Amino acid sequence: MDKSDKRRYLYAMLAGFGSISLSVVLFFILYGMKNISDALKNLSDILSPFIYGGVMAYLLRPLCNHYETFFREMLPGKTKRAAGAVAVGLSLVTGLLIVYALIIMIAPQLYESIKSIWETLPEKINQLIDWLTHTFGEDEVLLRYMESAYQTLYTQLDQWARETLVPSISNLVSGVGMSVWRVLLFLKNLLIGLIVAVYLLASRKKFKRQSVLILRSALKPRWAELVLEEMAFVDKMFGGFIDGKIMDSAIMGVLCYIGCIVFRFPNALLISAIVGITNVIPFFGPFIGAIPSVLLILMERPIKALWFAVFILALQQLDGNVIGPKILGDRTGLSSFWVLFSIILFGGLWGLVGMVVCVPLFAVIYDVIKKLVQRGLEKNGMQEAWEQYKADYPDDLPEKHTRG
């Protein structure tokens, strides 16, 4: 047996050993997936204050940068060092004041609207049945259907109250104690998160430079530049999209409230809050917000529910064709198909949070795949195919830039 045969057998043995080892490792990973999931959940619970603080600092960072730039230009040379501290304090106070103002303005009226709807719900249902009877006439089939539906709903509610609600009252006391503890724990994490946000905002430039130094020390210059470029793209995607979407949703909520006041739709503030909040969700948000809003109006003034549906459709067209593009621009470069795909995929995986972050997250994944394809084509000597693709689809993804 010559050396080449021995080398071939050695490579075959190493390949077989590697395959078996990887299979064993994969088996234990899958077998311990639940333990890994539980460990990650416990870790996320422990780090909740830092997660809250990181999210708050990330959302307040553009405001902090604007404040710091303003004060550095206004203050004299020796006091410029204080610009960073003043900017951090003002950005945090501004964020808290915005949240406080929203709670003071919206919460009491929302509570009154929900309370009024709950207290008058049976009467509103009867009025809706009377309106349907008056509108569609004394149709025996329709009347029997409405009576059957009403009786079925009443029976199910009564059964739920007797079989589920009443037995649950015995566990309510212990449940209240646990709920109070969870609320206190959340408030504690939120308070610590505010402190963490202050530290992160104050040291954001230092942490950024430390991260760059660690990355350049661990990777070769070429790979370090690629990773830094991709991280800038991630920052642009998430920061720009989420900030823009929040502003867009706030404008939609205000416009909806003004329209509800002008056209005298009932429960104007509650409906506007629903429309504004659900508008944060791409693609499906307007439909998710419109359905409960139409039902709320339908119970009070059925004929106005139709007019509200027309109004919200026109408002969403205004948002989709004018307001949204002006604020967000073409930040992701994703087609409607991939937006729909990302919403269904990440919404199924992570629920509401997945539906909110799905578009920028999938845009990052799309960009990474695009770069891998480009490098593969270059490696295989097929650069012409990539150039032809770029010529046919020049707006595949927007140019990369950071938020600052």
Stockholm file with secondary structure:
# STOCKHOLM 1.0

chainA/1-404         MDKSDKRRYLYAMLAGFGSISLSVVLFFILYGMKNISDALKNLSDILSPFIYGGVMAYLLRPLCNHYETFFREMLPGKTKRAAGAVAVGLSLVTGLLIVYALIIMIAPQLYESIKSIWETLPEKINQLIDWLTHTFGEDEVLLRYMESAYQTLYTQLDQWARETLVPSISNLVSGVGMSVWRVLLFLKNLLIGLIVAVYLLASRKKFKRQSVLILRSALKPRWAELVLEEMAFVDKMFGGFIDGKIMDSAIMGVLCYIGCIVFRFPNALLISAIVGITNVIPFFGPFIGAIPSVLLILMERPIKALWFAVFILALQQLDGNVIGPKILGDRTGLSSFWVLFSIILFGGLWGLVGMVVCVPLFAVIYDVIKKLVQRGLEKNGMQEAWEQYKADYPDDLPEKHTRG
#=GR chainA/1-404 SS CCHHHHHHHHHHHHHHHHHHHHHHHHHHHHHTHHHHHHHHHHHHHHTHHHHHHHHHHHHHHHHHHHHHHHHHHHSCGGGTTHHHHHHHHHHHHHHHHHHHHHHHHHHHHHHHHHHHHHHTHHHHHHHHHHHHHHHHCSCHHHHHHHHHHHHHHHHHHHHHIIIIIHHHHTTHHHHHHHHHHHHHHHHHHHHHHHHHHHHHHHTHHHHHHHHHHHHHHHSCHHHHHHHHHHHHHHHHHHHHHHHHHHHHHHHHHHHHHHHHHHHTCSSHHHHHHHHHHHTTSTTTHHHHHHHHHHHHHHHHCHHHHHHHHHHHHHHHHHIIIIIHHHHHCSSSCCCHHHHHHHHHHHHHHHHHHHHHHHHHHHHHHHHHHHHHHHHHHHHTTCHHHHHHHHHHCTTSSCCCCCCC
#=GC SS_cons         CCHHHHHHHHHHHHHHHHHHHHHHHHHHHHHTHHHHHHHHHHHHHHTHHHHHHHHHHHHHHHHHHHHHHHHHHHSCGGGTTHHHHHHHHHHHHHHHHHHHHHHHHHHHHHHHHHHHHHHTHHHHHHHHHHHHHHHHCSCHHHHHHHHHHHHHHHHHHHHHIIIIIHHHHTTHHHHHHHHHHHHHHHHHHHHHHHHHHHHHHHTHHHHHHHHHHHHHHHSCHHHHHHHHHHHHHHHHHHHHHHHHHHHHHHHHHHHHHHHHHHHTCSSHHHHHHHHHHHTTSTTTHHHHHHHHHHHHHHHHCHHHHHHHHHHHHHHHHHIIIIIHHHHHCSSSCCCHHHHHHHHHHHHHHHHHHHHHHHHHHHHHHHHHHHHHHHHHHHHTTCHHHHHHHHHHCTTSSCCCCCCC
//
